[in-house]
Amino acid sequence: MPFRRSAGSRANRGARAVLTGLTAAALLAGLSLTGGAGRAEAGEVTTAGLVRVNQVGYAGDGAKEAFLLAGSAVSGAAWRLVDSHGRAVASGRTTASLGTWNTAYRAVYLIDFSAVRTPGTYHLVVSGAATGTSPRFTIGSPAEVSGKPAADATAFFQAQRDGADTIPGQLRREPSHLNDARASVYAWPSFTDPDSDTITAAPRKLGGPVDVSGGWFDAGDYLKFTETTSYAVAALQIAALRTGAGPKSALGEEAQHGLDWLDKMWDEKTRTLYIQVGIGSGTEDGSVVGDHDVWRLPELDDTDSADPLLRNRPVFRAAAPGSLISPNQAGRLAADFALAAQRFAASDRTRARGYLATAAQIYGLADTRPGQLVTTVPYGYYPETSWQDDLAFGGAELALAAQRLGDHRASAWLAQAAGWAKGHQREDGADTLNMYDTSALADLDLARAVKAAGKPKGLAVSYGGLIGFVRGQLDTGRDRAAADPFHAGAVYDDFDADSHTMGLAATVRLYQAVTGDSSYDRFGTQQLDWLLGANAWGTSFMVGEGSTFPECTAGELGNLAGSLNGKRPLEVGAIVNGPNGSGQFADGLGDYLDGMRPCPPAGDPFGAFTGHGSTYVDDVRSWQSSEPALDMDASGLLAFALSRGYRS
């Protein structure tokens, strides 16, 4: 495959039309107690519209926004919120347009029904100047609304497992790449072009064997990277810690599965970090075949007699044994093992101290004067440039782990983390939470550690400075959402739209837990809404969530999984990239690869909604928008788990 990226239902209770808790603000926003349908004014032409909602549902005590996408400007279109018994429980009229989407849809209108709190199943009906009906959705408790997406995100990681401990699940997975248990180490190959993953010749064998079995596939292919797994393991462990999910929970076990693989990728005796299993593309002449050259199920690789580097996959190391470690990798890996120390500090202190020792060893080997960061082979798969945030993250988790275990090094790690956090804050081009920028995780947990230490003087950055920096990130997203017709806080005309969207939603929850500040709650909810269908395309970007969702994910597992009762299974829980820059699709989607099942059967149902420089395509060939990946689901799982229920 090409380079992937750069940088529920309960009946409405009561037949009353009066809504408990209806506020003056809601009335001013156009919400009324009446259930009457609106009619078009005399002489006014009715336009067909589309109603976009969070297709999963809304928390009863939270904000509830939907959008009317209209072909032309309309004046005061009437809307009704209808329950499962056909009763209108709220109504109102649209006000000013939030902006134009594209030439076919020239106006977007907000429908705010936040005052409705009664649990049940609902849909919206628009009439009068415009017409439209939404999909059905629920209003319920946070656990009822976010519980299924959180559980399904965990199931996605289970489906991505490699090795002997696969979980059959809906995709009917089988054990795969068992030969990774005795893999050989190879030198990095040369590539035909800096922007290509095609190699010039077979890589040179250096040694082995090493056990690198297990772990997760990175994305739609079968490569395994520490670069992405380290971010995913951190997100899963934070979700487990903050929600009280124990080691035997599905979430706890999945976090451990990822951590165990990272433990294999770090050889503490020789101080060697292995960063990748498998090679992307082979040679131009086909004499060497790589992962991206064959569309197949992974269990076939172990008996592939024709392609040696698929049967016995190469392992690549970051550098020679004993070398300093690229700081992005060192910081995130240290955070992973320090988070594990925190998870087991109360139940198994010996195990926790072992994890702390591993974290400290890796952190102490960080190269603090790096050139180009070490990410993947080739670097272009994940061209990360930021690293001080990762060292701040590693130091913060080490400090928290040491505080829990009574380790005297807590203050030293606190000081180091503060220094790296300050350094990152001084950098240009800071981002919001995603794999490439972990500063929100770093700064908020560092603030926890600083507070636990009594807010000592003399640190490079204060508690207030840490909180303020994260607040600035949220302000950036909230300002962007305020200017966007669908209140999207992330940039969606470039890669990683959904990862950033869910990163913002997760940051809101983490920030509120540390500070008690709930002023960003509406913004955080808007991001969940956008991902789950309240967007121009009217689709959820998470498989199995809502009434419309990706069905043609750009990945081999979902595309090739055997049918069950005549129906092809789906990669439930997978979060795809989402919309991307329209220029990424300028050359079309290309041909189907040999062995690839065509999907969809025909047509592009989302083409009419290309706008604001962004395009979304649900097609097995559209790696630009419909490929799932670990880091997408890691951000999503964290956001949904925290939205479901938080324990500080």
C-alpha positions, 0 to 999 in steps of 0.5 A: 500500500502507498505511504499512509500519512505525513506529518442504544434505546430506551422508551421516552418516559412520560407523555408531557410536552413540558420539558424538565429543565428547559432554560431561558437560554434554550428558549432564546436559541429557538427551542420551544415547548410546542410540537407543531410542524412548521409550514413554508411561508406563502410564496416560499420555495421549500428546499430539500435538506439533510439532517446531520446528527451524532448517530450513536447518541447524546449524553442526557446532561450534555450539549446536543447539536445537530445540523441542517445541510441545505441547498440554499439559504432558508429563513427559519426552517422548523424542526421537531424532536420526535420520540420513539412513540411519534410524539414531538417533545421539542421544536424550534426554528433555525436561525442564521446560517453557519456558513456555506459548505459547497456549491450544492449545499450553500447553507448549514444551520444549527439545531440545538436541543440541549435542554432535552434530557429524558432518556430514549430514542429520537429523531429530528424532522425538519419542515417548512422552508426546508425538509429533512429527517435524521437517523435515529439516535439515543439520549442516555447516560454517558455510559450508555452512549459511550460504552459501546464505542469504547468497547468496540475500540478495544475489540479493534485492537483485539482484531489487530493482534498478531502471533499465537494469542489472536482472538477470533472475534468477528473477523474469525482471526487465526494465529499469524506470523508465528515465525516472528518468534525466531526472526532475523535482524537485518540492516536498513535497506536502501530505497529507490527514492526518498519518497518511496518504500521500494527497496533497491535490493534485498536487505543484509542479514545482521544476526538473530534470532530474536522473538518479536512475535505478538503485538498489533498490526499497525494499520491496514497492512501487517507491519508492526512498529514501536513508533505507533504501538508505543502511543497506543499502549500509552493511551490504553493504559491511561484509559485503564488507569483513569477509568479503573479498568483492572488488569483482567478487564478487556481493556487491561488485557489489551494494554498488556498485550501491547506492552508485552510486545514492546518488552520484546522489542527492547533488549535490556541486556544488549541495550538494543531497541528493535523498531519494526517487523516486516518490510513494506515494499520489495524491489521494482523487479519483484525479486524481493516481495514485501508486505505491500506487494501481496493482498492476503490474510496474515496466516498465509505468510508462515507457509509462503514458500515463494516469498522468503521475507513474508515467511520469515519477516525481517526485524530492523533495529533503531541503531547498534546495540548500546547506542543512544535511543531516538528521543521520541521513541525513548520518551514514549517507551519510558512512559509506557513502562512507567504507566505499567508501574503505576497500574501494578503499584498497588497490586504487585509492587515487585512487578511494578518496580521491574517496569519502573527499572525498564522505563528508567533504563530506556529514559536514561539512554535518550539521545537529547541531540538528535538529527532526524528522528528514528521512526520507521523504515522508511522514515516517510511512513511516519515522519515525526519531528517533535520529541521534547514532548515525548521526553516530558511524557516519559519523565512525567510518568516516571515521576508519578510511578516513583511517587507511588512506589516511594522511589527517591528518584521522583524529584529528579524525574520531575525536574527533567520532565519540567525542562523538556515540557518547557522546551516543547512549549518554546517550539514553533508549530505545536500541535494538539494531541495525536501520536506526533504530539503527546504534550497534552498527556505529558503536561497534564500528568506532569501537573498531577506529579507537581501537585502531588509533590507540593508544587515545588519551586524552581521547576522550569515550568510551573503547575500553572504553566503546564495547565495554561499550555494545554488550555491553549491547545483547547482554545485553538481547537475551540476557536477553529470549531467556532468558525466551522459550519459543523463545529469541527475542531481539527483540520480535515483537509489533511491527514489524521483528521480523526486522530486529532478530533478524538485527541481533542475530545480526550484532552477535554476530559483529561483537562477537566479531571485535573483542573475541575474546569468544565468550560470546554465540555460543549467543545469536547462533545462537538468533536465526538458528534462530528466523528459519529455523524454530525458532519457534512458527509453524514457518516460516522467514521467508526465502523459499526457505530451509527447507521452509516459508517465505513464498510469498505475499510482500506485494509486486508483483514476487513476486506478478506475476512470470510463471510458468516451466514452469507454476510461479510464481517466488518472491522467493528471499532475501527476508526479510519483517517476520515476526510483528507485534502481533495488533492490527495485524490487527484489521481483517482483511487487506482486499480484493485490489487490482485486478491482485493475484493471490490468494495463498494459494489459501485458508485461514491455516495459521499462525492456530493459532499466534497467541500472546504478542500476536503474529500471522503471516500469509503472504498477499499482502495482509498487509503487516504481516507478509509484506512484504519490505524492503531493511533486513530483508535488509540485516541478514539478509545481514550476519548470514549473511555473517558467520556463513558466514566472517569475515575481520578 
